[in-house]
Each structure stands twice: as structure tokens, then as C-alpha cells.
Amino acid sequence: MDPVYRSPLNRDVPPASPGEFPDLGIGPLRVWPPVVLAPMAGVTNPPFRDLCRRYGAGLYVSEMITARALVEGNRKTLLLASFGPEETTRSLQLYGVDPHYVGEAVRLLVGEDRVDHLDMNFGCPVRKVTSRGGGAAIPLKSRLLRNIVRAAVGAAGSVPVTLKFRIGIDDAHPTHLEAGRVAQEEGCVAVALHARTAAQLYDGEARWDAIAELKQAVTRIPVLGNGDIWEAEDALRMMRSTCCDGVVVGRGCLGRPWLFRDLADVFEGREPDDPPRLGGVVDVMLEHAHRLTDWLGDELAAMRAFRKHSSWYTKCFPGSAPLRQRLMQVVALAELEEVLAVVDHSLPYPPEAMRVPRGKTSGTQKVALPEGYLDSLDDDTPPGIQAETADSGG
């Protein structure tokens, strides 16, 4: 890779040496390279997962599915819980706040042979979720968290269950170490930490030292790190500095699915190739849009869903602002092809795009909790249905 595409952080980071990192074990599943696609709402659907998988192996997890909606047979939820024929390891992220519904959802998924791996999400920082006692607020109530995890693992049988969470709601209320211990004690096969608090949202730098702390506290199952994997070498730095067992890649791959090719290269000891020129990016965009159209079966809906991806793919290219304005108005595949046909396909990939934040970048927040929530942390009563919303993240 041309040094211009290496940030100062990674300029001297060597690829992995032979045998430096073992396979990632997720129960009976062996994952190499030790890389997991982070579930992201409205993003990690089957078309995007297939696109990323084409670039490199790893574990590709679905966007978050809510337990109650799944049990009640919600049509949209059932579509999001589907997998394509190329997905030989069906990995699904489940979110629920009530042990009963979580157990029922897992029994349904396992009983109908729909999944090979279940991940549970307790990192969502969205205000309307935490204000009702859900998402990142759940780990504050260790007994409730334990009951939910126990219900999932108990219903999963031989299907491995993992847990993903944040450092805590804020600096004053860290919960990651206790959440990791609960997961380990209740039979989860791995945990993943997004190394930010819910108050941070996606702002600032991820605190990799918290991943190292979790790795020291949770010793019987793998610990994965999540946060600020923008370049493939970031994954090597994270694993070398924290001793974690694998990495979870989220916003860094938005508009850059070839990041998984780069990750495969560095873990195999190879130097990654340069990112594609604009012509190569256009080819990926069109493939992605066609896959999305085929999956949804509705061209207009697919074009609307693709708009955010268009912005990410074209970020930092010369003339990208007016191009994005045109792409935001596209309503058909033929129109998308026409717009992209006239751009300068020879333009090199802009180096500044390598570490530009994508997706959610809305600053910090004061985490909203239900009234009196911090006064009753031993209460294991599940929050109401309002805490189980379709918003995902963490």
C-alpha cells in the first residue's frame, strides 16, 4: 500500500507474523481472520454482509433483531432475520429486555434452525431506548442482565451465544467488567466491548485500555474489541496493545467494504493493496445497489436505502458534494448508473477518507434514564415494551 494511505499511527505497524494470532473461537465456530462485522441498523443486511464477505473471511453478524417482534411474527423483523444462500454461518444479533421473550425468541430461532450463532446487544445508547430502561441501561442492573443472558443461553442449546456492551452509561458508572463476568458465568462463549460509554455515543477516541481491563477480568472466554478500526493496521495495534482475541469492525467499513480485504491481508502477513480508484468504487456501488434491489424486491425502496451508502462511498472525492446531492435524488437503478457513468473514474482514492468518521457522529450526550433508575439497581423487573425498539447500535 502506498504510504500516503497510512496514517502516522500505523506507518510503522508491521503485518502479522506467522502464528502471531490464533483463530478466534466462538464456541464450536472457528473464525479466521479474527474479525467480526459489527451489527448496524439499516446497514448490515444480507446484501451488505455478502458484499463484505466477498472481500475477506470473518464473522458477519446481522443487524439487531428485537425479541418481542420476532416472537410476534413482525413481517419486517422476519425479513431482517433472514440469511442468504451464501451465508454458511448464520450469525444474528438479538436484543430483548424481558427474559421470557428473549427465551421464546431464541427457542424459535434455534428450533427452526435459523441461526448458527447468537449475539446479544446491550450497548445501544439511543435516548428513547435508555430513557425507558433498555439498551445500555440494562447492564446497570446486573441481576436483570443475568436473567436475560441466562434465558438466552438456556434456550440456545448448542448454538453459541455472545454478548456485546459498552464501558457503561458514563464515566461514573462503568459496568463492563461486571457485564463480562455475568456473560462468562452464564455460559456465553465470548464478549465484545465497544470501548466508549453511552454518553460518548460515537464521539472522540475509543478507550482501548478498557478492552485490556476486560481481558484481564474475563479469562475463560474470548474478549473482542470494538472502536476506531479505520485501517487494517488498527486491528493489529488493538490486539497487540490489549491482548484481546479479535476485533469488531463497525463504521470503518461504511462505504469501504474492501477494508475486510485489507484485514485479511495484514492478518496473513501481507501488505494491503491501495484502495480502489473512483471507477472501482463505482463498480462496488452498483453491485451493492443491485444486491439491495434484489433483496428488497422494490427498486424505489432500495434506492432510498442506498442513499446513505452513496454518501459514504464518495466521501472526500473531489466534487463529491454536488455528486452526493444528485445521488440523494436517485429513484431508479438506471438513473444511478447514469449519474455514476459521467464521474471521473481515474480519480485516486483520497487519503483523507481513510479515517473520516462515517455514520453516527452526533457528539456526546447526558444519558437519559427512567426516573429513580439508579436508586433501584437490584430490581430485576424487566422494563416495559417501549424499551424494546427497533433502534440498534452500540
N, C-alpha and C positions, 0 to 999 in steps of 0.2 A: 504494500500500500504506500502511495506517495506520502511522505512525511507531512505534507500540508493537511492531510486528513487526520493527523494525530494531534490531540490536544497536548499541552505541556504536561498534564497529569499522566499521560500514557506514552510519552515519546520514548521512554527508556524501558517500557514494560515488555519483557520477552514473552513469546508464546509458551504454552505449557511444555514441560519436558516430558519424555516418555514415562508413564506411570506416576506422574505427579499427582493426578486426581483420579480417584476411583469412580466407577459407575455410581449413580445415585440410586439408592434402593428405596422404593415406595412400596413397602410390603413385598409382595412377590414380583412386582414390576421392576425392571432394570432400565434406567434412563441414562442414555449417553448421547451427546454430552449432557452434563448435569444442569440442564436449562429447562425452565418451565415458563410458558406463556401465561402472564397474569390475566385472570378474568377481568374483562372491562365491558361495562354495559353498552349495548348498541354497537360493539366493535368485534368482540371475539365470537362471532357466529361462525357456522360451518364454512362459508366462503373465505373468510379471513384466516381461519385456522388452516384450511387446505393450502392457501397461498403461502403462509409462513412455513408450513411443513415441507413444502416443495424446496425450500432453501436449506433446510437443515433439520436433523432429528432433534428430539426433545419430547417434552410432555406438553400437550396443547389443551388447555382447560377451557370449557365453555364459559360463556358469560353467566352471571349469577341467576339461579332459578329459585323462586320462593316456594317454600314447602307447602304452605296452605293452598296456594294457587294450583300447584301440581296435584295435590290430593283432590281438589275440587274440579279438576279437569279443565282448567282455563285454556282456551284454544291457543292463545299467543304463547303461554308458558310451555305448552306441549311442543310447539314449533321450535322454541328456543332450546328445548331439551333434546332435540333430535341430533343425530350424527350422520355424517355422510359415509358412503361405502368405503372411502379411503381411510377412514379413522379406525384403525385396528385397535387402538387403546382409547376407549370412550371415557373421557375424563370430564366430570361435571361438578360445577360449584353449586352448592346448596346453601340457602340461607333460611333460617327459621328462628322464631323466638319462643316457641312453645314445644316442649319435649314431645307431647303427644303427636302434633302434626309433623314434626321432624321425623319421628319414628315411623309414622304412617307413610310419609313421602319416601323414606329410604326403603321400606318394605316393598313399596310399589316399584321403585326403580330396580331393585335387586330381584324381586320376584318375577318381573317381566324381562329380565336380562337386558336392561338398557344401559348399564354402566359397568366399567372395569375399575373405576377409581372415583371416590367422592371427596371433594374438598369443601370445607365449611368456612364461611366468611363471617368474621366478627370485627371487621375493620372499617366498615362504612362510616364516613364522617358527616354525611349529609344531615343538615339541621332537622329536616322534617322526620328523619329516622331516629336520631339520638334524642330529640325532644320528646319522643314517645317511649323511650327506654330501649330502643333497638340498636342494631349496628355496633359501633364502637363503645356504646354504653354498656353492653352486655357483660364484658369481662370485669367491669367494676363489681358485679355481683357473682362472686366465684361459685357459689352454690348453684345458682341458676345456670351458669355456663357449664358446670359439671353435669347437671341433669340433662341439658341439651346434648352435650357430647356423648354421654352415656347412652341416651336413647338412639343416637345415630349409629354408634359403634355396635350396640346390641342388635340393631336391626340389619346391619350390613353383612353379617356373616363373614364370608371370606373376602369380601370386597374391601380393599384398604381405604381408610378414612384419614384425611389430613386436616389441619386447622391453620387458618391464616388470620392474623390480627396485627394491630399497631402497638406502639410502645405504651399507649394509654390515651386517655382523653386529653391530657395536657401534662406539663412537666410535674405538676404537683400530685398527679395520680397515675404513676406508672403501674401497669398491670401485666406487662409482657412476660415477666418471669413466672408469675403465678399461673397465667394462662398456659404457658408452656408446660408447667408441671401438671396441671389438670389434664392437658392433652396426653401427656406421657402416661399418667396413671390410669386414664380411662381407655387406653388401647389405641389411640391414634398412632399412625406409623411414621408421621413426620409433621413438623410445624414450619410455617413461613412467617417471617416478621417483616412488615413494611416499616422501615426504620424512621418513621415520623409519628408524631402524635396526631390525634384527630384535630387538635387546634391548629396544627401546621397545615392541614389539608395536604396540598401538594407543593407547598412553598418551601423555599430555602433548600438547604442540603439535607439529604438523608443522613442519619446518625448511625454510621456503621458500627460504632462502639457498642451500641445496644444489641446488635446481632452477635457480637463477640460475647457479651454478657449472657445472652440467652443460650449460646452454645456451651458455655461453662455450666449453666444451671440445668440444662436438659441434655443428659449424657447417653440415654439409651436409644434415642431415635434421631434421625437426621434433622438438622436445622437448616432452613433455606433463608437467604437474604433477599430483600426486595428494596429497591430505591436507588435511583441515579445510575442505572445501567444504560448509558447513552452510546458508548463504544464497546466493542467486544472486549477490549483490554480492561474495561471497568470490572467485568465479571472476574477476571483473573485477580485484579487488585483486591476486590471484595473477599474472594475466597482465601487469598494468601494472608490478608490482614486480620480476618475474623475467624478463620478456620471453619467457616460454615461448609455445608456439604453440597450446596447447589445454589443457583440464583434464579430469581423470578423476574422476568422482564415485562415491564408494562409500557409506559408512554414512549420509551426509547424506540420501539418498533413501529409506532404510528407513522404511516407514510414511508416506512423503511423496513418492509418485511425481510429484505436481504440482510438485516442485522443477524438473523439466525444462521445465514451462511458464514458470516464473519465469526460468529461464536463457535460454530463447528470447526472452522479453520484454526482459531487460536487454541482450542482445547486439543486439537490433533497435532499441535506444534507447527502449524503452517502460518505464513504471513497472509493476511486477508488481501483480497483484490480491492482495487479502488471502487467506490460506489459508482453506480451507472450514470452515464450522461443523461440529459433530459430525454433523449429518444428512448433510452432503456426504461426510464421512469414512466414514460407514456405507455410503453408496452405493458408494464405491470399494472398501471391504472386501468387500461382497457380490459385486461384479463380479470382484474378484481371486479370491475363493473359488470362484466358479462356473468361472472360467477354469482354475483349478488342478484342479478336479474333472474337467473335460472332458479335460484333458491327461493326467492320470494314469489316468483310467478307473476310479478306485476312490475312492468318497466318503470312506470312513474314513481312507485314507492321505492324501487331500487335506486333511481337517480336521486331522490330526496335523501335516502340513507347514505348515498355515496358522497354527498356534498362535503361533509366534514373531512372525509378521506382526501378529497381533491385539495383541500387547503393544506393538509399535512404533506402530501406528496410534492407539492410545488413550493413549499416554504423556502424562502431566501433566494430562489432563482431570479435572475434579472427579469423585470417586467411581471413578476408573479402577482402583484396586487391587482392590476386590471385583468389578468388572466383568471384569477380567482373570482372576480366579480362576474365574469362570463360563465364560469363553471357553476356558480351558485344558481344560475338561471336555467341550467340544462334540464330538460324533462324527458329526453329520449336518448337511447344509445347512439343512434345515427348522429344526433346533434353533438353528443360528447366527442364522437370520432372526428367530426368536422372541426370543432374548436381545437382539438389537440393536433390535428394534421398540420396546422399552419404555424405552430411554435417552432423555434429553432432547436432541432433535435441534437445539434452538435454541442450545445452548451454543457460544460463540465459541471459536475455536482458541486454546489457551493460549500466550501469547507465550514463556513459558519453555521450551516444547517445541521452539523453533526451533533451539537449539544444544545440546540434551541429547544426549550420545553414545548411539548405538544400536549393537546388535550386540556385537562383541567389545570388552570394556573391562576386561581382567583384569590391569592393572598391567604392570610391567616384568619382565624375566627375565634370567638369565645363559644365553646361547645354548649349547646342548649341541652338541658336535661329536664325530665319531669320534676315538678315541684316536690321537694323533700327527698329526692332520689338518693343523695349522698348520706342521708340520715337513716337509711334502711337497707344497707348493703348486704345484710344477712337474709333479707327477704328473697325467697326463690320463686315468688309468684311470677308467672310469665306476663310480660306486657300485653296490651290489647292488640287486636288485629291491625290497628293503624301503624304499629311498629314494623309490620312486615309488608314493606312496599317494594315495588319493582326497581327502585334505585339500587345501583350496585356500586362497588368500589371499595377501596381500602388499601 
